[in-house]
């Protein structure tokens, strides 16, 4: 949420603060004030009354001046509240997205391996050529099992599979 500028807000409310040194000063509108006791710090964007102790930001000033709630003040100042994202929900969503990306990547790797293996071995003609791929032949049932889990297994099954084959 972009907070409104304090000095501009006070001026829009019909007050004319006077600059003295680094700060602006104003007779406090929150109590009977003969001498300016409300200090406006434009650098820090806050105000403080040395008599009644009223203090805060531009939003606090308008709330106190008009007796409004926080939401009413935001409406009055035409400020839109940002949507609040629950950080816990955001973390969960991020982890689920990472999980789904890893699942997709692993499925693609296994599918490519399976397809490439069958493409290569289809044209083998001698036992010597077949012997070169003995280890791969033994891995095919494992690849099929992993693909079955990734295709129709539960998320828990997929999680343990991914954990096992990191």
Secondary structure in CASP SS format (residue, H / E / C, confidence):
PFRMAT SS
TARGET T0000
AUTHOR 0000-0000-0000
METHOD secondary structure of the structure
MODEL  1
X C 1.00
X C 1.00
X C 1.00
X C 1.00
X C 1.00
X H 1.00
X H 1.00
X H 1.00
X H 1.00
X H 1.00
X H 1.00
X H 1.00
X C 1.00
X C 1.00
X C 1.00
X C 1.00
X C 1.00
X E 1.00
X E 1.00
X E 1.00
X C 1.00
X C 1.00
X E 1.00
X E 1.00
X E 1.00
X E 1.00
X C 1.00
X C 1.00
X C 1.00
X C 1.00
X C 1.00
X C 1.00
X C 1.00
X C 1.00
X C 1.00
X C 1.00
X C 1.00
X E 1.00
X E 1.00
X E 1.00
X E 1.00
X C 1.00
X C 1.00
X C 1.00
X C 1.00
X E 1.00
X E 1.00
X E 1.00
X E 1.00
X C 1.00
X C 1.00
X C 1.00
X C 1.00
X C 1.00
X E 1.00
X E 1.00
X C 1.00
X H 1.00
X H 1.00
X H 1.00
X H 1.00
X H 1.00
X H 1.00
X H 1.00
X H 1.00
X H 1.00
X C 1.00
X C 1.00
X C 1.00
X H 1.00
X H 1.00
X H 1.00
X H 1.00
X H 1.00
X H 1.00
X H 1.00
X C 1.00
X C 1.00
X C 1.00
X C 1.00
X C 1.00
X C 1.00
X C 1.00
X C 1.00
X C 1.00
X C 1.00
X H 1.00
X H 1.00
X H 1.00
X H 1.00
X H 1.00
X H 1.00
X H 1.00
X H 1.00
X H 1.00
X H 1.00
X H 1.00
X H 1.00
X H 1.00
X H 1.00
X H 1.00
X H 1.00
X H 1.00
X H 1.00
X H 1.00
X H 1.00
X H 1.00
X H 1.00
X H 1.00
X H 1.00
X H 1.00
X H 1.00
X H 1.00
X H 1.00
X H 1.00
X H 1.00
X H 1.00
X H 1.00
X H 1.00
X H 1.00
X H 1.00
X C 1.00
X C 1.00
X C 1.00
X C 1.00
X C 1.00
X H 1.00
X H 1.00
X H 1.00
X H 1.00
X H 1.00
X C 1.00
X C 1.00
X H 1.00
X H 1.00
X H 1.00
X H 1.00
X H 1.00
X H 1.00
X H 1.00
X H 1.00
X H 1.00
X H 1.00
X H 1.00
X H 1.00
X H 1.00
X H 1.00
X H 1.00
X H 1.00
X H 1.00
X H 1.00
X H 1.00
X C 1.00
X C 1.00
X H 1.00
X H 1.00
X H 1.00
X H 1.00
X H 1.00
X H 1.00
X H 1.00
X H 1.00
X H 1.00
X H 1.00
X C 1.00
X C 1.00
END
